[in-house]
Amino acid sequence: MYQAQHTQRKAQGQHDTSFKAHSEVMSDNLSMYNDLHNSLEQKVKTSQRLLDKLMHRAESVENSLQHTRHTLEKLEQSLAAKEAPLQLCMWRMEQRERRPLREQVRDAVEVSLEVEKATLIDAQRKLKEGIKRTKATIQILESKLEELRYDINQKSQALAVDEMCLRTTHRSLSTVADRTAQARAASSGGRYGGGSLAGSKRSTRHDVAVHESSRNEVVRQQEAVRLNQSAVSREEAAKELRDECAKLIARCQRACEEAVARSERALKERVNDNQQMRRRLESELRETLNQIQNTKGTMNETKSQIKALAEPMELTSSCNSWRKQRATKEHIVDPVTTTLQEHQMVLLRCNEELRGQHSSEKNVLQELQDKRERLKEDLRDKTSALHIDLNCLTHEATTMNGKPSKAISRNRLPRAMKVDPNFVPSPGHSMVIQTPLTAR
């Protein structure tokens, strides 16, 4: 009997101990479910926040990349647009080197063309540097976008796993919570409050692991923030470069347009100066031709006067010869003899003077003819130079079949023909110039 009572007390104690263990296990299990659910819920929220931020940044980087590529296209277009004016400028310089020797002076046109060439080459150099920097920026943005997309994919996959775990844990937590509530309700009087000793043991046992896991999560979030900030810095640098390139394009375009306009003005002024000089040469040539005709007329008159002296000279010679046949008594030096001698001397002096005048007239005529030839040569050279400058003016920079080229402008050609109707445009080589009689 004593043993039976002892056994009953032992069984009751074991019952109480088991009930307490059951209560602690259910409490610990429910507590861990709550911790796991809260941890998963917090992780999902954090991952969604990071993922939204990274996706927004990836979209922004992609837009920045598109804008930067558009800027690269503009730079390349601006660079290609400088090739045709440069070829035209160099062609004009080559054409003007073919001017006649006396016209090869360092004039305002040559200086303007040299400045234009230097401006275009400098613009091309700056644009090439801009293109190089823009391509490097595009590569950096592409690399950063790839890095963002890789991190987004990693976080999306992890988020999907955590969400699945959260859904599963939520269902399991509900089941465990219901079971625990039913068990506690069915317990005898609820003698145990469901305290947990394992919680304190677990806290002590896993302090290091909890600290390590928290640190890992902080590092994960910090890496995402650093990646986002790095992408922001790259976008800002790309925007600064795009603004700088836009200013560079506008600055180069303005400088090139001003240089081309200066060359055009210099060419027009040179054509006007040449035209005025040709008019003066033509006027001088006409005056010289008139003087040549007058001199020839004077020479003919002088010849006529010389011929006219032959008859009186023969008359005086005949009279002297006849009077020598007078009788001896009448063969005296009388006033007639004196007058004949004086007349003969006057005729000889006049003949000498006229012949001297004729010689001088021939010299003057030769000088006039030489001057005429020099004027013609000068006019021919200036006409050739004028046609070269007009040829430069009538051509304009263009693009044919996607390649830079030069072509005759339909608007400029009629104006050039008004300057000189004899002008014939040449596509790329010097022409055989015939001297025109007018410079209208």
Salt bridges, closest charged atoms under 4 A:
ASP16 OD1 - ARG191 NH1 3.18
GLU41 OE1 - HIS37 ND1 3.96
GLU62 OE1 - ARG149 NH2 3.47
GLU73 OE1 - HIS70 ND1 3.93
GLU94 OE2 - ARG98 NH2 3.09
GLU103 OE1 - ARG270 NH2 3.82
GLU103 OE2 - LYS382 NZ 3.00
ASP107 OD2 - ARG96 NH2 2.71
ASP107 OD2 - ARG99 NH1 3.57
ASP107 OD2 - ARG270 NE 3.33
GLU110 OE2 - ARG106 NH1 3.82
GLU114 OE1 - ARG106 NH2 2.91
ASP122 OD1 - ARG125 NH2 2.63
ASP122 OD2 - LYS126 NZ 3.26
GLU129 OE2 - ARG125 NH1 3.13
GLU142 OE2 - ARG69 NH2 2.69
GLU147 OE1 - LYS144 NZ 3.28
ASP151 OD1 - LYS155 NZ 2.92
GLU212 OE2 - ARG215 NH2 2.81
GLU217 OE1 - LYS43 NZ 3.75
GLU217 OE2 - ARG220 NH2 2.96
GLU235 OE2 - ARG57 NH1 2.73
ASP243 OD2 - LYS239 NZ 3.25
GLU244 OE2 - ARG133 NH1 3.01
GLU264 OE2 - ARG92 NH2 2.87
GLU264 OE2 - ARG412 NH1 3.43
GLU284 OE2 - LYS371 NZ 2.82
ASP334 OD2 - ARG323 NH2 2.28
ASP334 OD2 - ARG326 NH1 3.31
GLU361 OE1 - HIS358 ND1 3.98
GLU373 OE2 - ARG372 NH2 3.37
GLU377 OE2 - ARG102 NH2 3.30
ASP378 OD1 - ARG102 NH1 3.68
ASP378 OD1 - LYS382 NZ 2.91
ASP381 OD2 - ARG102 NE 2.88
ASP389 OD1 - ARG96 NE 2.91
ASP420 OD2 - ARG278 NH2 3.80
ASP420 OD2 - HIS387 NE2 2.70
